[in-house]
Amino acid sequence: MIIGIPREIKDHEYRVSSTPACVEQLTEGGHAVLIQEGAGVGTGISDHEFEEAGATIVRDAKSVFDRAELIVKVKEPLPAEYGLFREGQALFTFLHLAADRALTEFLLKKKIWAIGYETLEADDGSLPILVPMSEIAGRMAVQIGAYYLESQNAGKGILLSGVPGVRHGEVVIIGGGIVGANAARIARAMGARVTLIDKNANRLKELDDRFGGDVTTLTPLKKNIATSVAKADLLIGAVLVAGGRAPKVVSGEMIRSMEGGSVVVDVAVDQGGCFETTRPTTHSEPVYEVDEVIHYAVTNIPGAVARTSTFALTNATLPYLSEIADSGFGPAVLQSEALQKGVNTLKGHLTHPLVAEAFGLNHRAVKTLLA
């Protein structure tokens, strides 16, 4: 198979969808890997390293798309890339379609065979490709929040750890999954007072045991959320509905109850965000204010730590990429339940039920379309 790896064009997206070690494994398996010139520079990987691993370096994105059977990216295609795709081409990347109707319609019109990293699901129900990026985003959310709480960044001038004789910062996390648990871990380690809210009672018990009672756990009753949000110095949105649009669990009224200079970081922004006041931002312009509350809603948070993120991501994607390359897209998908659940569009049809639900569209079963 001919695999194409273009340079990412999303704002300040420095990750690349392969490493030299991945390229070496793929080329040893008999596959050709085309990499756009400079694709790995932001991660600290040179074209020469890719070439030594067996890749062919091509000058521009068009050369990658024109020749490749499978396009492998980090982030979703942007409108500037739409015209590069060939009808029926295969795509393996983060998609987040439930929050992006324009991309969904493009993939359907172009009959792209698209697998989304965020919906690929293992037998145990875990999301193996999303997990490492969620770990990074959760840990970074606290780091980011602490930065914007500083006075010179228009924050309220709170040190999350506090000092003797002065109160510790209050961190409230909505959602106890991978993002939420990692955010709680970092906030707790920094010395903040941490409240974590989740609807799953078993998950709350697990987290309470893990943190030895140092993190307050609450169920998502409206009163619990409202009271917690009002006292938060840093509020982190970590709600996930795999493949679906995130529910709005924090209202604008709740945001208004926060003190001026407080910070909210909505990690769920890729799927539409879980705060009513959320709108997507970029690394170039990461924040905005609503009712004097600083909002951070960058849609590619892990891109800020590109080297760590690239290696963590490609460790997770390589086994599935190898399956697709070795067997071919259709056979690999039919043989793997995980890949089947990852398919979002196929032959001009939506195949993920929650994406279809987000837009009021119909969906078809993958097996039916490949039969």
Phi and psi in degrees as a GROMACS rama.xvg file:
@    title "Ramachandran Plot"
@    xaxis  label "Phi"
@    yaxis  label "Psi"
@TYPE xy
-98.4331  117.048  ILE-2
-108.342  130.23  ILE-3
-112.39  132.778  GLY-4
-124.205  98.0146  ILE-5
-82.2926  163.493  PRO-6
-74.1701  137.028  ARG-7
-70.8984  141.282  GLU-8
-117.131  -2.39615  ILE-9
-62.5662  149.725  LYS-10
-51.8077  121.341  ASP-11
52.2054  38.328  HIS-12
-98.0264  102.632  GLU-13
-98.3327  -5.32987  TYR-14
-69.6317  161.547  ARG-15
-132.748  150.171  VAL-16
-85.5671  7.72904  SER-17
-151.937  160.281  SER-18
-120.729  165.78  THR-19
-55.4522  -37.5653  PRO-20
-63.8373  -38.7762  ALA-21
-66.3965  -44.0231  CYS-22
-58.6056  -44.252  VAL-23
-59.2879  -43.6757  GLU-24
-65.2514  -40.7685  GLN-25
-67.946  -43.5592  LEU-26
-70.8323  -33.5426  THR-27
-65.3839  -24.444  GLU-28
-83.7332  3.26239  GLY-29
95.9678  8.46914  GLY-30
-97.7562  154.499  HIS-31
-100.242  135.309  ALA-32
-120.65  118.96  VAL-33
-103.371  126.576  LEU-34
-124.427  129.129  ILE-35
-66.1896  140.162  GLN-36
-51.5495  128.538  GLU-37
79.807  7.56379  GLY-38
-61.597  -30.8822  ALA-39
-100.806  1.87528  GLY-40
-58.6867  -42.3102  VAL-41
-66.1273  -17.4975  GLY-42
-98.2187  -7.38674  THR-43
89.8249  19.7205  GLY-44
-111.457  122.993  ILE-45
-86.235  159.976  SER-46
-58.2804  -37.8502  ASP-47
-60.6814  -40.3693  HIS-48
-63.4208  -40.4831  GLU-49
-65.2342  -41.7866  PHE-50
-63.5659  -42.1973  GLU-51
-60.8068  -29.1512  GLU-52
-82.27  -7.493  ALA-53
113.907  1.18958  GLY-54
-78.7802  158.463  ALA-55
-105.065  123.794  THR-56
-88.0828  127.163  ILE-57
-116.891  156.677  VAL-58
-71.188  -42.0946  ARG-59
-139.628  170.981  ASP-60
-63.3646  -37.2967  ALA-61
-58.3412  -39.356  LYS-62
-65.3042  -34.0589  SER-63
-67.0619  -52.0032  VAL-64
-66.6673  -36.5334  PHE-65
-64.2133  -34.2261  ASP-66
-101.459  -23.7755  ARG-67
-82.8097  142.92  ALA-68
-83.8223  -35.5825  GLU-69
-124.552  124.31  LEU-70
-97.3131  126.998  ILE-71
-117.045  119.668  VAL-72
-125.959  176.883  LYS-73
-95.1524  -55.5227  VAL-74
-107.993  164.75  LYS-75
-57.3159  148.353  GLU-76
-60.7612  139.964  PRO-77
-98.9939  161.126  LEU-78
-50.7232  -33.8385  PRO-79
-64.4423  -18.0119  ALA-80
-98.5749  -12.2104  GLU-81
-55.9874  -42.7558  TYR-82
-70.0291  -9.47314  GLY-83
-83.5894  -21.8981  LEU-84
-74.3455  146.389  PHE-85
-96.2865  149.32  ARG-86
-60.1801  132.487  GLU-87
81.799  4.42214  GLY-88
-68.275  156.519  GLN-89
-99.4989  146.227  ALA-90
-137.993  135.234  LEU-91
-131.662  110.171  PHE-92
-171.051  176.249  THR-93
-71.0472  134.915  PHE-94
-117.165  -50.66  LEU-95
51.9348  49.9941  HIS-96
-67.5938  -28.8557  LEU-97
-61.3577  -18.035  ALA-98
-108.036  11.4567  ALA-99
-146.061  86.0308  ASP-100
-66.7571  -37.7574  ARG-101
-60.8117  -44.1537  ALA-102
-66.5437  -40.9952  LEU-103
-57.5819  -47.4772  THR-104
-65.2897  -36.6473  GLU-105
-63.6557  -47.5518  PHE-106
-61.8615  -36.7477  LEU-107
-68.9604  -45.5267  LEU-108
-63.0103  -38.7175  LYS-109
-86.5011  -2.66323  LYS-110
56.9526  41.8764  LYS-111
-75.538  138.068  ILE-112
-88.2637  97.2457  TRP-113
-113.697  124.017  ALA-114
-108.623  126.639  ILE-115
-95.1779  126.735  GLY-116
-53.3094  -37.7695  TYR-117
-76.0322  -12.1524  GLU-118
-111.651  -5.97671  THR-119
-65.6091  123.466  LEU-120
-125.593  128.419  GLU-121
-77.0958  171.062  ALA-122
-59.3845  -30.0545  ASP-123
-86.2716  6.60922  ASP-124
88.0119  -2.48956  GLY-125
-78.702  164.619  SER-126
-113.8  86.386  LEU-127
-63.3725  -27.5073  PRO-128
-88.6979  -33.7381  ILE-129
-70.8681  -33.4695  LEU-130
-52.8963  -52.6034  VAL-131
-62.828  -34.5367  PRO-132
-71.8415  -32.8716  MET-133
-68.7998  -37.2472  SER-134
-60.66  -45.4884  GLU-135
-66.2581  -47.0777  ILE-136
-62.5094  -39.1537  ALA-137
-63.847  -43.5151  GLY-138
-68.1052  -39.4507  ARG-139
-70.0459  -29.6145  MET-140
-56.3008  -39.4842  ALA-141
-72.3674  -42.6323  VAL-142
-58.7061  -44.9587  GLN-143
-64.7137  -46.7142  ILE-144
-59.8791  -41.9808  GLY-145
-62.1141  -37.6447  ALA-146
-64.7903  -47.1825  TYR-147
-76.8169  -11.2042  TYR-148
-76.713  -13.3553  LEU-149
-68.6453  146.837  GLU-150
-58.7005  -39.9129  SER-151
-69.4165  -11.5618  GLN-152
-103.768  18.1238  ASN-153
74.4105  9.48714  ALA-154
-77.4004  175.881  GLY-155
-81.4193  2.70052  LYS-156
76.3332  36.843  GLY-157
-101.892  130.609  ILE-158
-92.8267  118.573  LEU-159
-57.3683  -35.6448  LEU-160
-75.6738  -17.9616  SER-161
63.6745  -175.86  GLY-162
-142.169  164.331  VAL-163
-53.4532  129.829  PRO-164
89.4462  -4.80577  GLY-165
-128.654  140.081  VAL-166
-62.8183  150.514  ARG-167
-77.7603  157.247  HIS-168
-69.9315  151.575  GLY-169
-102.786  119.254  GLU-170
-112.488  125.241  VAL-171
-116.765  128.905  VAL-172
-119.975  124.06  ILE-173
-99.8412  108.083  ILE-174
113.741  123.689  GLY-175
-109.072  25.0382  GLY-176
-78.835  -150.167  GLY-177
-63.1119  -46.061  ILE-178
-61.3022  -50.7952  VAL-179
-62.3831  -42.6207  GLY-180
-65.6032  -39.3106  ALA-181
-71.3934  -36.3453  ASN-182
-63.8481  -42.6606  ALA-183
-62.4854  -39.4325  ALA-184
-59.713  -46.598  ARG-185
-71.5491  -43.3921  ILE-186
-61.6476  -41.7859  ALA-187
-64.7369  -43.0761  ARG-188
-63.7978  -29.1329  ALA-189
-78.8497  -11.0328  MET-190
96.0662  10.2523  GLY-191
-75.9759  160.514  ALA-192
-86.8197  125.523  ARG-193
-119.156  131.146  VAL-194
-119.157  130.391  THR-195
-123.952  128.591  LEU-196
-116.495  129.202  ILE-197
-151.217  152.196  ASP-198
-84.9294  -13.3788  LYS-199
-93.3039  110.837  ASN-200
-62.2188  -37.5695  ALA-201
-66.4094  -37.8136  ASN-202
-66.0832  -39.4946  ARG-203
-62.3989  -40.2919  LEU-204
-64.4074  -43.4886  LYS-205
-60.228  -44.2867  GLU-206
-70.4218  -35.4131  LEU-207
-62.6037  -42.0512  ASP-208
-66.179  -42.4453  ASP-209
-62.3072  -40.5654  ARG-210
-96.3805  8.49435  PHE-211
59.4501  30.3096  GLY-212
80.6869  2.29952  GLY-213
-77.0208  -13.7853  ASP-214
-112.773  128.651  VAL-215
-77.01  126.564  THR-216
-111.59  136.728  THR-217
-136.233  153.553  LEU-218
-83.1269  157.978  THR-219
-84.4419  44.1974  PRO-220
-63.8856  146.017  LEU-221
-55.6035  -40.2969  LYS-222
-65.394  -41.0938  LYS-223
-60.5763  -44.5318  ASN-224
-64.8397  -48.3549  ILE-225
-60.4928  -44.9676  ALA-226
-65.1659  -41.6751  THR-227
-67.8545  -43.8483  SER-228
-61.1673  -42.1551  VAL-229
-60.6258  -31.2648  ALA-230
-93.6165  -6.96543  LYS-231
-73.3078  135.024  ALA-232
-83.7771  -37.7686  ASP-233
-129.994  123.378  LEU-234
-114.496  126.578  LEU-235
-117.53  125.948  ILE-236
-92.9726  119.334  GLY-237
-134.982  34.6424  ALA-238
-84.0792  133.792  VAL-239
-131.477  127.689  LEU-240
-119.039  102.663  VAL-241
-54.2252  113.806  ALA-242
86.4412  -17.3597  GLY-243
-102.341  170.865  GLY-244
-74.7079  137.197  ARG-245
-68.1688  137.705  ALA-246
-73.6543  149.555  PRO-247
-85.7445  96.8563  LYS-248
-96.7169  -13.317  VAL-249
-119.458  118.85  VAL-250
-83.3359  165.587  SER-251
-61.4039  -34.6403  GLY-252
-62.62  -39.9359  GLU-253
-64.6982  -40.7624  MET-254
-61.2357  -40.2846  ILE-255
-63.3503  -23.4715  ARG-256
-77.06  -11.9142  SER-257
-78.002  152.112  MET-258
-69.3781  147.423  GLU-259
-58.2075  140.378  GLY-260
88.0036  -2.88645  GLY-261
-70.8294  164.578  SER-262
-127.011  138.101  VAL-263
-121.494  135.959  VAL-264
-122.5  112.558  VAL-265
-101.387  95.8254  ASP-266
-72.0952  -18.8589  VAL-267
-80.0594  6.23238  ALA-268
-59.4129  -30.7592  VAL-269
-57.1646  -31.6332  ASP-270
-105.082  25.2857  GLN-271
104.668  -16.6108  GLY-272
88.0013  148.413  GLY-273
-109.049  7.31482  CYS-274
-109.949  141.18  PHE-275
-62.3087  -26.3421  GLU-276
-93.3849  5.18068  THR-277
-75.8383  135.756  THR-278
-140.055  144.626  ARG-279
-61.5138  141.385  PRO-280
-127.776  178.133  THR-281
-124.975  167.557  THR-282
-64.2289  -27.0022  HIS-283
-71.9416  -37.7053  SER-284
-133.359  78.7093  GLU-285
-78.9991  -23.1796  PRO-286
-128.815  158.832  VAL-287
-150.644  166.584  TYR-288
-115.423  141.09  GLU-289
-130.745  120.455  VAL-290
51.7144  42.4739  ASP-291
67.1292  10.5014  GLU-292
-99.359  127.306  VAL-293
-78.451  125.412  ILE-294
-109.588  128.836  HIS-295
-118.111  119.16  TYR-296
-142.491  49.9285  ALA-297
-70.0265  134.498  VAL-298
-86.5227  -2.49181  THR-299
-138.904  60.5417  ASN-300
-53.634  -47.5291  ILE-301
-63.4845  -15.9629  PRO-302
-63.3166  -19.013  GLY-303
-72.5342  -21.5222  ALA-304
-119.965  66.5951  VAL-305
-60.8879  -39.6271  ALA-306
-68.3373  -49.9225  ARG-307
-57.2275  -46.8793  THR-308
-65.1998  -41.0902  SER-309
-61.4086  -47.5789  THR-310
-68.679  -37.61  PHE-311
-66.1815  -41.6443  ALA-312
-67.2349  -47.6399  LEU-313
-69.7843  -27.5098  THR-314
-58.6675  -35.6387  ASN-315
-83.5841  -34.5612  ALA-316
-81.9576  -29.4925  THR-317
-55.6886  -44.7019  LEU-318
-58.7755  -38.8848  PRO-319
-76.683  -37.3189  TYR-320
-62.6422  -40.223  LEU-321
-63.7902  -40.2852  SER-322
-58.8885  -47.1106  GLU-323
-64.0363  -44.9875  ILE-324
-66.0119  -41.8909  ALA-325
-71.3579  -38.5785  ASP-326
-101.661  -18.7611  SER-327
93.8363  152.6  GLY-328
-57.3664  -56.3445  PHE-329
-60.2668  -54.6256  GLY-330
-59.0083  -39.9742  PRO-331
-62.3926  -42.4498  ALA-332
-66.6795  -41.2965  VAL-333
-65.7498  -31.3935  LEU-334
-82.9326  -16.2878  GLN-335
-124.124  115.803  SER-336
-62.0024  -35.8254  GLU-337
-62.0499  -47.0472  ALA-338
-66.664  -36.2952  LEU-339
-57.8716  -44.0583  GLN-340
-70.1862  -21.5894  LYS-341
-78.41  -22.2671  GLY-342
-67.5422  128.496  VAL-343
-108.255  -38.6826  ASN-344
-136.398  146.379  THR-345
-156.369  122.813  LEU-346
53.9995  36.9332  LYS-347
83.9598  10.3637  GLY-348
-122.575  146.397  HIS-349
-76.1207  139.302  LEU-350
-122.898  -7.54935  THR-351
-101.419  120.727  HIS-352
-60.8523  -35.8423  PRO-353
-76.1086  -29.8751  LEU-354
-67.691  -44.5689  VAL-355
-59.9897  -42.3658  ALA-356
-62.6862  -38.0089  GLU-357
-60.362  -30.0412  ALA-358
-114.264  5.8199  PHE-359
65.3023  36.1878  GLY-360
-111.609  166.155  LEU-361
-85.9051  159.394  ASN-362
-134.684  158.885  HIS-363
-121.223  152.093  ARG-364
-73.9267  139.597  ALA-365
-59.121  -45.882  VAL-366
-60.7441  -36.5702  LYS-367
-64.3502  -43.4796  THR-368
-70.0161  -26.9234  LEU-369
-96.4325  -4.0349  LEU-370
